[in-house]
Amino acid sequence: MKKFLVLFILLFGLTAQADVMEVEQISDMPHFWEQNGRPEQKVLEVGAKIINANKLDKRIPINLDRNSKIINAFSSMPRKTVTIYYGILPYFDNDDELAYVLSHEMAHSLDAYGGPFKWIKMVYNSKEYEFKADLIGIDLMVKAGYNPIAAICTANKWMGESYWDFWIFTTHPKTSRRLLKMYEYIYVKYPWALKTDMVKNLNYQNFLYSSQKEVNAFLQHQKERSSKQKTEDI
Ligand SMILES: [Zn+2]
C-alpha cells in the first residue's frame, strides 16, 4: 500500500509540475513578440526603408535565415529574394552596416529582374556584377539616409581575402579591390561621408592601413587631376 501511495504522490507531483510549467508558458505569451522575431523586425525595417526611400518599382522580398553558422547573405536570381543569414548579424555595429549588405543584395535582385539571359551574363561576369552591386548598393543606402562609410567598415570586418581573383577561380573579386573601389566611389560621389565621425571606426581605419599604397596612389591621381583642371580653367 505504501508503495502505491509513493507512486501516487510521484505521479500527482509530476502532473502538478506539468501544470505549473504550462501556466508559466501561458503567462509568457504577452512577451512573445519581444522574444521572437526581433532580428527579423530589424532586418525588415531597414530593408523597407531602403526600398521605399529609393521608390523601387519592383518587389524585393527579404528573408532572414536563422542559421547562425553562416556569415553571409545572398540574392536569389529566380525569386528575387534577399536572404540574410543570422550568423552575419553579430558582425553589424549599426543599422548602416546592415543597410550596406541589404542594399548590395538588392542591387543583385534588381539586375535579376532582367530575366534568364541576364542571369547567364551575371554568372559569367560575376566579378563585374559584384563591383556593380557594391556601388549601386552604396547609392541605395545613401538615399535611405545611411552612411556609406559603413559599407567599408563591415565588408572589411568579415569578408575573406582570396589568394587570386582571376578567371574562374573565384566568383567574387578580392575584397581589398572591392573596398578600394567603394572608397574611390564615396570619395568622388559622397565626399561629405569622409568628414563624418564614422571614419574613426576601427575597421575603416584598418582599411586605410591595409590599402595605404592604393589609397595614396588614388589621392595623388585625384590631386593631379584637379590641378590639371585648374590650369585648364585659367
Ligand atoms: Zn554580391
Boltz pocket constraint, residues with backbone or C-beta under 6 A from the ligand:
constraints:
  - pocket:
      binder: B
      contacts: [[A, 104], [A, 105], [A, 108], [A, 129], [A, 130], [A, 133]]
      max_distance: 6.0
